[in-house]
Amino acid sequence: MLRLENITQTFFAGTANERVALRGVSLALEPGEFVTVIGSNGAGKSTLLNVAAGKLRPGTGTVTVDGTDVTALADHQRARDVARVFQDPMAGTAPDMTIEENLALAYERGRRRGLRRGVTAAKRELFARELATLELGLETRLKAKVGMLSGGQRQALSLLMATFSRPKILLLDEHTAALDPQRAELVARLTAEAVERHRLTTLMVTHNMEQALRLGTRLVMMHEGRIILDLDAATKATTTVADLLGEFEKIKGARLDDRTMLQ
């Protein structure tokens, strides 16, 4: 479903500040697969996600979605097939618009029709049903401005908006990192439920190793622009945080701890 092949990315090439972010990374996600990506700061996780989203065009390599080469397409050109939830709860929604207006935009994703048809009674009923699945009471606040919501409520809404059009690919960019532990756990649970319910092919970047082990069907560890560990569902199910740290030390001959991973 999502295939990244031999992806390289270098920033400030040919200057004193040259930094190689990705070194020939290849990663393939099958339909419905939920892959979590961890790694130390600067490992290339966010760069890889930006390449998958179309925010960055790779130096070399190809990106395909459902068999179609999308390497040259920008993020807005992939919007119908690729949805993303950002770390910042403010990034995925329009604060001065109401909840139902935000959902209407998400509903029309990729259709290029915006809000010209307005929010019909049928759409409003659909939005209320979808919001009810969040169990946050937002289905009774359709007319409320999104800017009035808490960070957790807003991130839950961002997740719903991202999955509303049933994209082929869902990208999660440390989407619980800015939340307090209680809200982070809520959004993580909602994420797992949405991915399973809609069978979404999902790539999630996180600094939280416990979360990376608990969520998803596969775990990938990156370091210095390369994938150094790839665990399938069965192996991941019996792996602990201590095991991950030990694997990193064994593979790279370097020591890694929770603090490094959480930077």
VMD Tcl script that draws the C-alpha trace (Angstrom):
set ca {
  {0.00 0.00 0.00}
  {2.79 2.44 0.97}
  {6.25 1.81 -0.38}
  {9.34 3.94 0.13}
  {12.34 2.68 -1.82}
  {15.96 3.75 -1.42}
  {15.03 7.13 0.01}
  {17.84 9.62 0.61}
  {17.58 13.17 1.91}
  {20.36 15.67 2.54}
  {19.87 19.14 3.96}
  {22.20 22.07 3.13}
  {24.13 19.91 0.65}
  {27.55 21.21 -0.30}
  {27.76 23.59 2.64}
  {29.49 23.51 6.01}
  {26.08 22.68 7.52}
  {25.43 19.65 5.31}
  {23.40 17.01 7.13}
  {22.43 13.62 5.75}
  {19.00 12.80 7.17}
  {18.12 9.62 5.26}
  {20.58 7.09 3.86}
  {18.88 4.78 1.38}
  {15.84 3.93 3.51}
  {13.40 1.35 2.17}
  {10.14 0.59 3.95}
  {6.97 -1.12 2.72}
  {3.61 -1.17 4.49}
  {1.00 -3.73 3.49}
  {-2.72 -2.82 3.45}
  {-3.98 -2.40 7.01}
  {-0.51 -2.56 8.56}
  {0.18 -0.21 11.49}
  {3.89 0.56 11.79}
  {5.37 2.55 14.68}
  {8.74 4.27 14.20}
  {11.11 5.13 17.05}
  {14.68 6.38 17.22}
  {16.99 8.88 18.83}
  {16.76 12.59 18.12}
  {17.99 13.22 14.57}
  {17.48 9.61 13.49}
  {15.43 10.68 10.46}
  {11.95 9.74 11.68}
  {10.22 13.03 10.92}
  {12.09 13.43 7.65}
  {10.85 10.01 6.55}
  {7.30 10.98 7.47}
  {7.62 14.26 5.57}
  {8.78 12.37 2.48}
  {5.84 9.97 2.79}
  {3.46 12.93 3.15}
  {4.87 14.82 0.17}
  {6.09 17.69 2.32}
  {9.64 16.88 1.22}
  {10.76 15.48 -2.11}
  {13.53 12.89 -1.61}
  {16.99 13.40 -3.06}
  {16.76 9.93 -4.56}
  {14.28 7.08 -4.34}
  {10.58 6.61 -4.98}
  {7.35 6.78 -3.02}
  {4.36 4.75 -4.18}
  {0.84 4.61 -2.78}
  {-1.33 1.67 -3.80}
  {0.97 1.02 -6.76}
  {1.00 4.62 -8.01}
  {4.25 6.60 -8.04}
  {3.58 9.80 -6.06}
  {7.20 10.88 -5.57}
  {6.75 14.10 -7.54}
  {3.40 15.00 -5.94}
  {3.25 17.62 -3.18}
  {1.34 17.01 0.04}
  {-1.83 18.79 -1.11}
  {-1.83 16.64 -4.26}
  {-1.79 13.50 -2.10}
  {-4.50 14.77 0.26}
  {-7.20 12.42 -0.96}
  {-5.09 9.33 -0.31}
  {-2.74 10.45 2.47}
  {-3.91 12.06 5.74}
  {-1.75 13.34 8.57}
  {-2.10 14.26 12.24}
  {0.58 16.60 13.58}
  {2.21 16.89 17.01}
  {0.73 20.35 17.57}
  {-3.02 20.13 18.33}
  {-3.35 23.59 16.75}
  {-2.04 22.42 13.37}
  {-4.76 20.11 12.11}
  {-7.83 22.28 12.58}
  {-9.13 25.79 11.85}
  {-9.65 27.45 15.27}
  {-12.01 30.19 14.10}
  {-14.38 27.74 12.44}
  {-16.93 25.55 14.18}
  {-16.59 21.85 14.76}
  {-19.09 21.06 12.01}
  {-17.34 23.41 9.56}
  {-14.01 21.71 10.24}
  {-15.60 18.32 9.70}
  {-17.21 19.55 6.48}
  {-13.77 20.49 5.17}
  {-12.46 17.05 6.08}
  {-15.49 15.43 4.45}
  {-14.70 17.21 1.17}
  {-10.99 16.32 1.27}
  {-9.74 15.82 -2.26}
  {-13.08 16.76 -3.81}
  {-12.14 20.47 -4.28}
  {-15.60 21.66 -3.39}
  {-14.89 23.28 -0.03}
  {-17.98 24.49 1.81}
  {-19.95 25.62 -1.22}
  {-22.76 23.23 -0.44}
  {-22.82 24.16 3.22}
  {-23.49 21.78 6.09}
  {-26.68 19.90 5.32}
  {-28.88 18.19 7.88}
  {-27.69 14.81 6.62}
  {-24.05 15.81 7.03}
  {-24.74 17.21 10.48}
  {-26.27 13.89 11.53}
  {-23.26 12.04 10.12}
  {-20.85 14.35 11.94}
  {-22.68 13.83 15.23}
  {-22.49 10.04 14.87}
  {-18.77 10.15 14.14}
  {-18.09 12.55 17.01}
  {-19.99 10.29 19.39}
  {-17.35 7.59 18.83}
  {-14.83 9.88 20.57}
  {-16.90 9.79 23.77}
  {-16.02 13.42 24.53}
  {-19.48 14.93 24.17}
  {-18.47 16.90 21.08}
  {-21.51 15.63 19.18}
  {-23.57 18.15 21.19}
  {-21.21 21.04 20.39}
  {-21.26 21.14 16.59}
  {-21.62 24.94 16.58}
  {-18.73 25.51 19.00}
  {-15.55 27.16 17.71}
  {-12.68 24.68 17.62}
  {-10.41 27.25 19.25}
  {-12.44 26.82 22.44}
  {-11.59 23.11 22.76}
  {-8.89 21.67 25.01}
  {-5.71 20.28 23.47}
  {-6.90 16.71 23.93}
  {-10.31 17.41 22.42}
  {-8.74 19.20 19.51}
  {-6.27 16.40 18.80}
  {-9.09 13.85 18.97}
  {-10.99 15.98 16.46}
  {-7.88 16.18 14.25}
  {-7.67 12.40 14.29}
  {-11.33 12.09 13.34}
  {-10.89 14.63 10.54}
  {-7.85 12.78 9.20}
  {-9.71 9.47 9.06}
  {-13.07 10.88 7.97}
  {-12.48 10.43 4.25}
  {-11.00 6.94 4.79}
  {-7.55 7.72 3.36}
  {-5.37 4.97 1.98}
  {-2.52 6.09 4.26}
  {-2.63 7.66 7.74}
  {0.52 9.42 8.99}
  {0.86 10.23 12.69}
  {3.63 12.65 13.62}
  {4.18 12.28 17.39}
  {0.53 13.22 17.72}
  {0.32 12.57 21.48}
  {3.62 14.21 22.48}
  {2.16 17.64 23.30}
  {-0.63 16.27 25.50}
  {-0.72 15.55 29.23}
  {-0.50 11.83 30.10}
  {-4.25 11.36 30.53}
  {-5.13 13.01 27.21}
  {-2.22 11.28 25.47}
  {-3.59 7.93 26.58}
  {-7.06 8.89 25.35}
  {-5.81 9.90 21.90}
  {-3.66 6.75 21.70}
  {-6.72 4.62 22.44}
  {-8.83 6.48 19.89}
  {-6.04 6.02 17.36}
  {-5.93 2.26 17.85}
  {-9.71 2.04 17.58}
  {-9.87 4.17 14.41}
  {-7.08 2.27 12.67}
  {-8.69 -1.07 13.47}
  {-12.24 0.03 12.65}
  {-11.33 1.47 9.26}
  {-8.43 -0.91 8.53}
  {-6.14 2.03 7.84}
  {-2.57 1.58 6.66}
  {-0.73 3.66 9.26}
  {2.77 5.00 9.86}
  {3.29 6.54 13.31}
  {6.40 8.34 14.54}
  {6.80 8.50 18.31}
  {9.43 9.07 21.01}
  {7.42 6.95 23.45}
  {8.85 3.44 23.33}
  {6.13 1.96 25.53}
  {3.49 3.39 23.21}
  {5.37 2.13 20.15}
  {5.35 -1.39 21.59}
  {1.71 -1.27 22.64}
  {0.27 0.19 19.45}
  {0.51 -1.15 15.95}
  {1.41 -4.41 14.28}
  {5.08 -3.72 13.56}
  {7.90 -1.63 15.03}
  {10.81 0.03 13.23}
  {13.82 1.64 14.92}
  {15.90 4.26 13.10}
  {19.34 5.68 13.80}
  {21.43 8.16 11.81}
  {19.17 7.99 8.77}
  {18.88 4.21 8.57}
  {16.48 1.51 9.73}
  {18.42 -0.63 12.18}
  {15.61 -2.80 13.60}
  {12.31 -4.09 12.20}
  {10.06 -6.16 14.49}
  {7.00 -8.05 13.29}
  {3.84 -8.35 15.38}
  {4.81 -11.61 17.07}
  {8.27 -10.39 18.08}
  {6.98 -6.99 19.17}
  {4.38 -8.60 21.42}
  {7.11 -10.17 23.57}
  {9.54 -7.23 23.47}
  {10.04 -4.79 26.35}
  {11.50 -1.29 26.48}
  {14.62 -2.79 28.06}
  {14.87 -5.20 25.13}
  {14.73 -2.31 22.66}
  {17.48 -0.44 24.47}
  {19.56 -3.60 24.56}
  {19.05 -4.22 20.84}
  {20.18 -0.70 20.03}
  {23.33 -1.12 22.09}
  {24.04 -4.49 20.48}
  {23.48 -3.26 16.91}
  {25.18 0.12 17.11}
  {27.67 -0.48 19.88}
  {26.32 2.62 21.59}
  {24.26 3.20 24.67}
  {20.74 4.55 24.45}
  {18.33 5.30 27.26}
  {14.77 6.49 27.73}
  {15.86 10.09 28.04}
  {17.66 9.99 24.68}
  {14.63 8.48 22.98}
  {12.29 11.04 24.50}
  {14.22 14.12 23.41}
}
mol new
graphics top color blue
foreach p $ca { graphics top sphere $p radius 0.5 }
foreach p [lrange $ca 0 end-1] q [lrange $ca 1 end] { graphics top cylinder $p $q radius 0.2 }
display resetview
